Amino acid sequence: MTKTLSFAAVHFTTAFAVGWAMSGSVLVGGALALVEPFCNTIAFHFHEKLWRRLERRRSRRHGEFAHTPL
């Protein structure tokens, strides 16, 4: 969990720094630091769903058992 929190801190800090550097606005940097990780989380959820579907199709095609996470 510590590594996850550390990564989250790096992600928020990077998003803030990029937004601030590109706009010159602390407000824009702060908004980007809050909104971008949220949007990325939603996108990752759908990416994982699609990836699992593709893995199931590939495993059926090759006669393998689909991997299902615990």
C-alpha positions in Angstrom: 0.0 0.0 0.0 2.9 2.3 0.7 4.1 2.0 -2.9 0.6 2.7 -4.2 0.4 5.9 -2.1 3.9 6.9 -3.2 2.9 6.4 -6.9 -0.3 8.4 -6.3 1.7 11.3 -4.8 4.1 11.3 -7.8 1.2 11.2 -10.2 -0.6 14.1 -8.6 2.6 16.1 -8.3 3.5 15.5 -12.0 0.0 16.4 -13.2 0.1 19.6 -11.1 3.6 20.5 -12.4 2.7 20.0 -16.0 -0.6 21.9 -15.8 1.1 24.8 -13.9 4.1 24.9 -16.3 1.9 24.9 -19.4 -0.7 27.4 -18.2 1.2 29.5 -15.6 -1.8 29.1 -13.3 -1.8 27.3 -10.0 -5.5 26.9 -10.3 -5.2 25.1 -13.6 -2.4 23.0 -12.2 -4.5 22.0 -9.2 -7.5 21.2 -11.3 -5.5 19.1 -13.6 -3.9 17.3 -10.7 -7.4 16.4 -9.4 -9.2 15.6 -12.7 -6.5 13.8 -14.7 -5.9 10.9 -12.3 -9.7 10.5 -11.9 -10.1 10.3 -15.7 -7.1 8.0 -16.0 -8.6 5.6 -13.4 -11.9 5.4 -15.4 -10.0 4.8 -18.6 -7.8 2.1 -17.0 -11.0 0.3 -15.8 -12.3 0.0 -19.3 -8.8 -0.8 -20.7 -8.7 -3.8 -18.2 -12.2 -5.0 -19.2 -11.2 -4.9 -22.9 -7.9 -6.6 -22.2 -9.6 -9.4 -20.2 -12.0 -10.0 -23.1 -9.2 -10.2 -25.6 -7.3 -12.6 -23.4 -10.4 -14.9 -23.0 -10.9 -14.9 -26.8 -7.2 -15.7 -27.4 -7.2 -18.5 -24.8 -10.4 -20.1 -26.3 -8.9 -20.0 -29.7 -5.8 -21.8 -28.5 -7.7 -24.2 -26.3 -6.3 -22.8 -23.1 -8.1 -22.0 -19.9 -8.8 -18.4 -19.4 -6.9 -16.7 -16.5 -9.3 -15.3 -14.0 -7.8 -13.2 -11.2 -8.7 -14.0 -7.6 
